[in-house]
């Protein structure tokens, strides 16, 4: 049995699949051979998953993918059963056929002792990475693969990505095609190099169910997170068309990997839409690739109009513990921080001495670039950390003694209390850094 957690729009959110269900999925002779075990049990297992999903969602065929991104990498989420499952798959000879990357795990690969991670967590976590590496996955350990130098995905590519914030960025900002895969289904797609053609792989499912008009200014990353909260709560798993958002977005840089204001705002917006709803695709009129190409033809005739008058509801909900004055950790970089976000933090803390622990979480390669530019050193000298491979949700925060956090990231404000039981303050980057410097949450942002 396979649990499908994030069905595309119009489909049940939770569907229990069994092999007995038969659809009219057409397979090529090579695909049929994989399904029958001609290429070994590991590939057969992967093809069974892809085909079962295809049959459930009435796919007519499979579509080749150019890239995969696999979530569910932290031992905190996998547990012993997950580790055993991955090891078995690797031992069965499963190997990925397309470039495939990993989401963050529960610690830094080579600095876990320094982080305070106990060996009982570190050992199984490292064996997870070993199993993935055996299958040919690149241990990029980031939720922002699109921020790596030479983004692996481009307009029109079909991919199988699992991290929800990356899925929505790929669909919306890069103009690629991916469903919200689960960890096992993304891995299965990577192993057979294909995924079933349904959901967001089909043009007809990329049209908007909601037109959103925003009647208030959007000045910060936190504002975009609050907007994501409000719209995500209402839109569920629908496709969203933002009618007037482009006025708050400078042009995207030629190289997405450089980050920048627009990129940082859009990744934050998407992460919150995906976390508080299950949105996997949004369009920004006149701005995102499909909106530029198709304009209002992307709006369904029966689309509902949502008006956002202000962001208060988002701030109220995400700033869950407004009486909290001191936090154990200020966490910036969810999704993983871009180069421009690291630069901003470095400039804000340069020459200061922090009173509260500060993590800026990012991809290892982004940290290397930021280190070359001196920004990592600025943060370290102030007493903060630039943490790679992990984040404040998938790391075992309880084991690190973290009971309360502050952030400017909508998704982190959603997940950290649920996953780690922490108390949460949510606000602007300025408020968060002020809290890190003074040890107290500022009264005004
Ligand atoms: Fe990434 Fe962790 Fe946020 S995986 S999207 S930084 S919860």
Boltz pocket constraint, residues with backbone or C-beta under 6 A from the ligand:
constraints:
  - pocket:
      binder: B
      contacts: [[A, 103], [A, 104], [A, 143], [A, 165], [A, 271], [A, 333], [A, 334], [A, 335], [A, 336], [A, 361], [A, 390], [A, 391], [A, 392], [A, 393], [A, 394], [A, 411], [A, 412], [A, 415]]
      max_distance: 6.0
